[in-house]
Amino acid sequence: MATTKSTPKQPAASPNLPTPSINPLHAEALETFLELVPVKRLSQHTRKLLLSYLKHEMPDGPEDFLIDHIGDLENLFDLLDALEQNQPGL
């Protein structure tokens, strides 16, 4: 059975909100980062490190105060997944 990756959901555009834009300095830094770092490897290794740490340090699961931080990491993984889909040569 084939599995498919889901694409991150884009928030609905609101007519009252300004169009988001990326600071040119940030765009340049992101472009340099993507040229130097294989996104797929970074994504896989980061997930493995996190899971290994959690299994070793918190065998009963993460503490309540970490749940918000894990949500931030999930957002990072979503970003890495989106970058991986668009990175040429993978």
Secondary structure as the mmCIF struct_conf table of DSSP 4:
data_model
#
loop_
_struct_conf.conf_type_id
_struct_conf.id
_struct_conf.beg_label_comp_id
_struct_conf.beg_label_asym_id
_struct_conf.beg_label_seq_id
_struct_conf.end_label_comp_id
_struct_conf.end_label_asym_id
_struct_conf.end_label_seq_id
HELX_LH_PP_P HELX_LH_PP_P1 LYS A 5 ALA A 13
TURN_TY1_P TURN_TY1_P1 PRO A 15 ASN A 16
BEND BEND1 LEU A 17 LEU A 17
HELX_LH_PP_P HELX_LH_PP_P2 PRO A 18 PRO A 20
HELX_RH_AL_P HELX_RH_AL_P1 PRO A 24 LEU A 36
BEND BEND2 VAL A 37 VAL A 37
HELX_RH_AL_P HELX_RH_AL_P2 VAL A 39 GLU A 57
TURN_TY1_P TURN_TY1_P2 PRO A 59 ASP A 60
HELX_RH_3T_P HELX_RH_3T_P1 ASP A 64 LEU A 66
HELX_RH_AL_P HELX_RH_AL_P3 ILE A 67 ASN A 86
TURN_TY1_P TURN_TY1_P3 PRO A 88 GLY A 89
#
